[in-house]
Amino acid sequence: MTDSELRLFDGHNDALLDLSDETGSGRSFFERSEAGHLDLPRAREANLGAGLFAVFVPNEDYEYERVETDEGHEMDLPPAVGHERAKSFTYDALARLHRIAAESDGASASEASGDSSVQRTDGAVRVVGEYDDLEACLDADDAGPVAAIPHLEGAEAVAPDLSNLDFLHAAGVRSVGPVWSRPNEFGHGVRPEYPGTPDTGPGLTPAGRDLVRGCNERGILVDLAHATATGFRDAAEVSTDPLVVSHAGVNELCPASRNLTDAQLDAVADSGGLVGITFATGHLRPDGRNDPDDPTPVSTLVDHVEYVADRVGVEHVALGSDFDGATVLDSVGDATGLPDVIAAVERRGFGDEAVRAIARDNWLRVIRETWE
């Protein structure tokens, strides 16, 4: 398989939120859109073969307000979301993803992409929870199915006693972030600040530690994106699986509180885990800005890839775009910019094996070690 045929793995997107009539535009995943970042036609153009599809429960009637400070900016943590509402919202979102996969059995790749030369598949989108199925999707040709792995971005939908965790696993959930940037029964999320570090508050509760153990027992990835420094350490003490941070940057290059310190990078590597480098502009630029009038080159993203590779090894860095959940680099634009990211990694001097590792194989390794 040549580099141009390499099917990519992206560690985080929020497309399900944007596809919802309640929280987004309600657009179809099968039709190319100018809205958002990701749909099936754009995934095919980018040769995106798999990704973690997040379920995120937004706060009701809450304004996410960014406050400018003398040095940068900060945001207050939103209030907790109730378990029952989160459960209902999450079950609906998981059902939406399964409906997309079921409907794709009746939507040929040619109908989705507009390319009449592409043949019908047995499902243009496949919800994947077994490693062999994931690998098969990524090893397919460029008309193969997109493997969608359900992820919970914040575990509010999980019962504090974990009584529905087996149900969520049966519904396809294979990755759970115990917290988003707000408190819940399992812990406290990191407060968004620039400049800042992840050391913004308490860590995991006893229920949060039990959740990490419960995920380990069931072969569910534990995603430490949005964890405080204390929560990160708590999870590292408990987890027997590789540590994963699905979408973040390097704090040394961009001192945003959501980004990882050198000590955290070292801990991820020591566990055999990985960091998915975000495409979020404000978590990549050294000045933390999101100014659309001040373009940001893709090389800024590659700086973070290179930093992690140089510090802890190329086997511990991958991609985690945050498509449909962040203001991504204008030089990337949307999912169709993924090949430009890979090309920029190649230009930085990474060899073929390293590029393949960053583009997909590091995610495959960590998922295999966790799921099997």
Secondary structure, 3 states (H helix, E strand, C coil): CCHHHCCEEEEEECHHHHHCCCCCCCCCCCCCCCCCCCCHHHHHHHCEEEEEEEECCCCCCCCCCEEECCCCEEECCCCCCCHHHHHHHHHHHHHHHHHHHHHHCCCCHHHHHCCCCCCCCCCCEEECCCHHHHHHHHHCCCCCCEEEEEEEECCCCCCCCCCCHHHHHHCCCCEEECCCCCCECCECECCCEECCCCCCCCCECHHHHHHHHHHHHHCCEEECCCECHHHHHHHHHHCCCCCEEEEECECCCCCCCCCECHHHHHHHHHCCCEEEECCEHHHCCCCCCCCCCCCCCHHHHHHHHHHHHHHHCHHHEEECCCECCCCECCCCCCHHHHHHHHHHHHHCCCCHHHHHHHHHHHHHHHHHHHHC
